[in-house]
Amino acid sequence: MKGREILLDHIKGREAAALMVDGRLDDLLIASDAPRPGTIYRAITDRPVKSQGGVFLKTPDGSAYLRGVKGIGQGEVLQVQVTGYAEPGKAIPVSHKVLFKSRYAIVTPEAPGLNLSRSIRDDDVRDALLALAHDGMEGSDMGLILRSAAADANTDEVLEDIAAMRELAEQVMSDIGTEPETLTDGDGPHVLAWRDWVEPAHVVTETGCFEAHGVLDAIDAIRAGRIPLDGDASMYVETTRALVAVDVNTGADGSFASGLRANLACARALPSALRVQGLGGQITIDLAPMPKKERATFEATLRAALRRDDIDTVMAGWTPLGHFELQRKRARQPLAEVLT
């Protein structure tokens, strides 16, 4: 099927959302048992790790780790926000820069000022949105960012979104408790789909829509490891204890340009494959053979694909053996762990 579909359903009793683009699974969100990113805790400092410039915290969901802090003693009360999923056996990653994020508005208590998404370029639209921002945040010393989706939204919807995030922020930031507690939970898959998948799409909410629209088949195919690319090419995405390995193959195509074609197809498809499988950390790509002069073309194609991705990924560069490495934020729980 051509076009975009957002499907809201459940898998094995877990809330889930899938984004299908032209009949292909482009993104997948599944609820897990781990604390959700966006969750805000009232946490108690436990023990500092001076060599790393961080501190462990006590939270209702176990130990958390906060980086880049100085001058914080043991037993202090902090408000922190979950930023991603912890690796097995490690502490929950958190930040002291708390954000309240919705479809149109992001309230930033620690960063005052009114700002708009850089992707909103029309001067008239920017002026109108700044006026809404001033109205919505009047009398508050907290900051506000209006997201790109606000440019095409109804005025009342944007104002309602600002008001809801402001009210939640004021409620959480005024907390004066002294024991570890969850102040607000992070958004689940259905809310995240509404919040972040903002391009026009056909939304399907009927129970069983994953099976009817081919989502379950697509998940099974991805979990098998092999991801077809253009022509006869393919790539395999496999996890090890140390890293995520990506192997690119040209298949039966033995032409001179087959390696470059397969590698460019990998660059375009890789961000989606990593999102769907929930993979992050160190990623090493074993590319098909291609001339060194084409490396810049591969990098430009991959950079463009990552620019459309919402998960922070650093292009670390080439290894002496000709592999390409990435460092990707662990923003999701691996699919293999969620569906075990």
C-alpha positions, 0 to 999 in steps of 0.5 A, a space after each residue: 500500500 502506498 502512503 503512510 499508515 499509523 497503526 495502534 494495537 497490542 503485541 503479546 499484551 503490550 501496547 504498540 504503535 507501528 508506522 508503515 510507509 509504502 507498505 514497509 515497516 518504518 518505525 515501531 514502538 512497543 511498551 516494555 517493563 523498563 522505566 520509559 524515557 521521559 519519566 521524571 523522578 524525585 531522586 536521592 543522591 547516593 554515591 559520587 563517582 568522581 573519576 567519571 564526574 557523575 553520581 548514582 541516585 536512588 529512585 523508585 525503580 532502582 539505581 540511576 546514574 547522572 553524568 556531568 554534575 559537580 558539588 552535589 553531596 550525598 543525600 540531596 534531593 534532585 528532580 531528574 528525567 530518564 533519557 534512555 534505556 539502561 544496558 543489562 546490569 547498569 543504572 538507569 541513565 538520567 539528566 537533571 535538565 528536565 523537559 515537558 514534551 508534547 506534540 506542539 510544545 516543549 516546556 523547559 523549566 531550566 532554560 527560559 526564553 521563547 523559541 521556535 523550531 528552526 525548520 519553521 522558516 516562514 516569517 509570518 508563521 513565526 510571528 504568529 507562533 511567537 505571539 501564541 508562545 507569549 500568550 501561553 507562557 505569560 507570567 511564567 519564568 520557564 522556557 518554551 519551544 514550539 515544535 515544527 508541527 505547530 506551524 500547520 496546527 490549529 491555534 486553539 490546539 497549540 494553545 491547549 498543548 502549551 497550557 497542558 505542558 505548562 501546568 504539568 511543569 509547574 506541578 512537577 517543579 513545585 514538588 517538595 517531597 524528600 523520598 524517592 518517587 515517580 513524579 510523572 511517567 514517560 509517554 507510552 507508544 500510542 501517545 508517542 505516535 501522536 506526539 512524534 509521527 506528525 506527517 499526514 497519515 491514515 490512522 488505524 486503531 482497530 484491534 488486530 490491525 497489526 495482523 491485518 496490515 502486515 505489521 506482524 509479518 514485517 516484524 518476523 522478517 526483521 527479527 530473522 536478521 536479513 533485510 532486503 535492499 535494492 535489487 538483489 542486495 541485502 544487509 544483516 543486522 546482528 547484535 553481540 555483547 560489544 556492538 551491533 554488526 551490520 553486514 552488507 552483501 551485493 547478492 548475485 550482482 557482480 557488476 563493478 558498481 554493485 558494491 556502491 549501490 548496495 552500500 548506498 541502499 544500506 545507508 538509506 535503510 539503516 536508520 529505520 532498521 535500527 529504530 524498528 529493532 531498538 538498537 543503539 550503542 556502538 554500530 560497526 558496518 562491514 560494507 560491500 567492496 567499493 572504491 575509496 573515492 566513493 566513501 564521501 558519497 556513502 557518508 553524505 547519503 548516511 548523513 542525510 538519512 540520519 538527519 531525518 531520524 529522531 535518535 541521536 547518532 554520531 558518525 564516528 568514521 572509518 576504521 583501518 579495515 574499512 569498516 564504518 562506525 556509528 555511536 547511537 543513543 540507547 533510546 529504545 529497548 531492543 526488540 529481541 528483549 521486549 518480545 522474549 
